[in-house]
Structure formats: structure tokens, C-alpha cells
């Protein structure tokens, strides 16, 4: 026979106050989790925008470097569709102290928010190689390919 420490006729369970306190603790915990998930999602979107804008800016500088025409100094804008979004690319070409170099400053923003620049990249642009220019022979005279 087992003996119980609770007197006969006593009801077991939680009081209303204990239940409300437990629900309040759970609600506070869930609110903190919800806020962290929201911040994580926002940060992920911002990082995705920065990464895509970085790729676009680098691609534009590379295209300017490889173009057959040397870009004239001045400003220009173009819209580019990339990753199912429309981006506004602002290009500023300026002269430098070196005669055969121009500076290209590229700013990338979403087209629907052009005032919020997401990424900027700069590069130096050389004049294009003249047509029929012989390729450079990088092997030194009298030395083998490994020197």
C-alpha cells in the first residue's frame, strides 16, 4: 500500500496565477525569437543586395576596361536588369594626372530607390590597344620559359 503525502480530498493542479505567469514567460520568449528571425531576414536581404550590387559594379568597370572605345570624361546612367530586379548604374568618368589613365567611379542602386546607393566601385581605365598591335612576348631573350 502506498501512502500519499497529500491529504485525501485535496485537488492537484496549477492555480490560475501560475498558469498566467507561465503563459507570460512563453509569450516573452516567443516575442524575442520572432524579433531575431525578422532581423535575420532583413540582414539576409541587405547582404544579397550588397553582393549583387558589387557584382554589377565590378562588371561595369571590367566592361569599360575591355571596351574598344576609350570612355570620354563625363557622367552617364543606365538601367540594368539583373537577378529579376532593375538596377540604376551611375558612371562618372574623370581624367587623372596621368595622361593615359581615366578614373571610372560606378555607383549601383535599385532603380526604385536611386537615392540609396548600395555599392560603389572605382577603377582606372587605360586606352584600348590599337588594332594590329603585336602581342607582348613575355619570355626574356636568351632565357627559357622558367628563367
C-alpha positions as CSV (number, residue, x, y, z in Angstrom):
1,X,0.0,0.0,0.0
2,X,1.4,3.4,-0.9
3,X,0.9,6.4,1.2
4,X,0.4,9.8,-0.2
5,X,1.7,13.0,1.4
6,X,-1.3,14.9,0.1
7,X,-4.4,14.7,2.4
8,X,-7.4,13.0,0.9
9,X,-9.8,15.3,-0.9
10,X,-7.1,17.8,-1.9
11,X,-7.3,18.8,-5.6
12,X,-4.0,18.8,-7.5
13,X,-3.1,21.2,-10.4
14,X,-1.9,24.7,-11.2
15,X,-3.5,27.8,-9.9
16,X,-4.8,30.5,-12.3
17,X,-1.9,32.8,-11.4
18,X,0.7,30.1,-12.0
19,X,-0.8,29.4,-15.5
20,X,-0.9,33.2,-16.4
21,X,2.8,33.6,-15.3
22,X,3.8,30.5,-17.4
23,X,2.0,31.9,-20.4
24,X,3.6,35.3,-20.0
25,X,7.1,33.7,-19.9
26,X,6.4,31.7,-23.0
27,X,4.9,34.8,-24.8
28,X,8.1,36.9,-24.0
29,X,10.3,34.1,-25.2
30,X,8.4,33.8,-28.5
31,X,8.5,37.5,-29.0
32,X,12.3,37.5,-28.7
33,X,12.5,34.6,-31.1
34,X,10.2,36.4,-33.6
35,X,12.2,39.6,-33.4
36,X,15.5,37.7,-34.1
37,X,14.0,35.9,-37.1
38,X,12.9,39.2,-38.5
39,X,16.3,40.8,-38.0
40,X,18.0,37.8,-39.6
41,X,15.7,38.0,-42.7
42,X,16.3,41.8,-43.0
43,X,20.1,41.2,-42.8
44,X,20.0,38.5,-45.4
45,X,18.2,40.7,-47.9
46,X,20.6,43.6,-47.3
47,X,23.6,41.3,-47.8
48,X,22.0,39.9,-51.0
49,X,21.6,43.4,-52.3
50,X,25.2,44.4,-51.5
51,X,26.5,41.3,-53.1
52,X,24.5,41.8,-56.4
53,X,25.4,45.5,-56.5
54,X,29.1,44.6,-56.0
55,X,29.0,42.2,-58.9
56,X,27.2,44.7,-61.2
57,X,29.7,47.5,-60.3
58,X,32.7,45.2,-60.9
59,X,31.2,44.0,-64.2
60,X,30.7,47.6,-65.4
61,X,34.3,48.6,-64.6
62,X,35.5,45.5,-66.4
63,X,33.4,46.2,-69.5
64,X,34.8,49.8,-69.5
65,X,38.4,48.4,-69.3
66,X,37.8,46.0,-72.2
67,X,35.9,48.3,-74.5
68,X,37.3,49.2,-77.9
69,X,36.5,52.9,-77.3
70,X,38.1,54.9,-74.5
71,X,35.3,56.5,-72.5
72,X,35.1,60.2,-72.6
73,X,35.0,62.2,-69.3
74,X,31.5,62.8,-68.0
75,X,28.6,61.3,-66.3
76,X,26.1,58.7,-67.5
77,X,23.3,56.5,-66.2
78,X,21.9,53.2,-67.3
79,X,19.4,50.7,-66.0
80,X,20.4,47.1,-65.9
81,X,18.1,44.1,-65.3
82,X,19.9,41.6,-63.1
83,X,18.6,38.9,-60.8
84,X,14.9,39.7,-61.6
85,X,15.4,43.3,-60.5
86,X,16.1,46.7,-62.2
87,X,19.3,48.4,-61.0
88,X,20.4,52.0,-61.7
89,X,24.1,52.3,-62.5
90,X,25.7,55.7,-62.5
91,X,29.1,56.0,-64.2
92,X,31.4,59.0,-63.7
93,X,34.5,59.1,-65.9
94,X,37.1,61.7,-65.0
95,X,40.6,62.5,-66.1
96,X,43.6,61.8,-63.9
97,X,47.0,63.4,-63.6
98,X,48.4,60.6,-65.8
99,X,47.7,61.3,-69.4
100,X,46.8,57.7,-70.4
101,X,44.6,56.9,-67.4
102,X,41.0,57.8,-66.7
103,X,39.1,57.1,-63.5
104,X,35.8,55.4,-63.5
105,X,33.5,55.7,-60.5
106,X,30.5,53.4,-60.6
107,X,27.5,53.7,-58.2
108,X,24.9,51.0,-58.1
109,X,21.4,51.4,-56.6
110,X,18.0,49.8,-57.1
111,X,16.0,51.7,-59.8
112,X,13.0,52.2,-57.5
113,X,15.3,53.8,-54.8
114,X,18.0,55.7,-56.8
115,X,18.9,57.9,-53.8
116,X,20.1,54.9,-51.8
117,X,23.5,53.8,-53.3
118,X,24.1,50.2,-52.3
119,X,27.7,49.9,-53.6
120,X,30.4,52.0,-55.2
121,X,33.4,50.8,-57.1
122,X,36.2,52.7,-58.8
123,X,38.8,51.6,-61.4
124,X,41.4,53.1,-63.7
125,X,40.8,52.7,-67.4
126,X,43.7,52.6,-70.0
127,X,43.2,53.5,-73.6
128,X,42.4,50.5,-75.7
129,X,45.1,48.6,-77.5
130,X,45.5,49.8,-81.1
131,X,44.3,47.5,-83.9
132,X,47.1,45.3,-85.3
133,X,49.2,45.8,-82.2
134,X,51.5,42.8,-81.8
135,X,51.0,40.8,-78.6
136,X,53.6,41.1,-75.9
137,X,56.3,38.4,-75.7
138,X,56.8,37.8,-72.0
139,X,59.8,35.4,-72.5
140,X,63.1,37.1,-72.0
141,X,65.7,36.9,-74.7
142,X,68.0,34.0,-74.1
143,X,66.0,32.6,-71.3
144,X,63.6,29.7,-71.2
145,X,60.0,29.9,-70.1
146,X,61.0,29.3,-66.4
147,X,64.0,31.7,-66.4
